[in-house]
């Protein structure tokens, strides 16, 4: 079984990693830990060359460092549980990036955490988990973190 674990460095990703480790036998298949980094700017105005302003390069480097850290954390947890793990970081819109990598890798299952946004926040920010669940060609497990009272 090929399992794609989508992470974003949040407590919700940690919950998804823990759920995967506790619900699936390590010998059941291989895991791809994926982190999708959202591009800062989708298009450049004609007067701006890529990398302008110079601060943008530093922001991108910091995003990639954070992405690598979250991928490493999840992959180490799964490896210590006995899973065969590979990792990947891609730059794309989160929901489309997850679906594209899952299709390319031919995942049997996508596991991801849900931030549990409601109302206006969900309307404005969208729901990556819901979009993935609706459009994936394979099974999807959405892991939620219990609310703290």
Secondary structure, DSSP 8 states (H G I E B T S, - for coil): -EEEEEE-SSHHHHHHHHHHHHHS-GGG-EEEEEEEE--S-SS--TT--TT-SHHHHHHHHHHHHHHHHHHHHHHHHHHHTT-EEEEEEEES-HHHHHHHHHHHHT-SEEEEEE----HHHHHHH--HHHHHHHH-SSEEEEEE-----
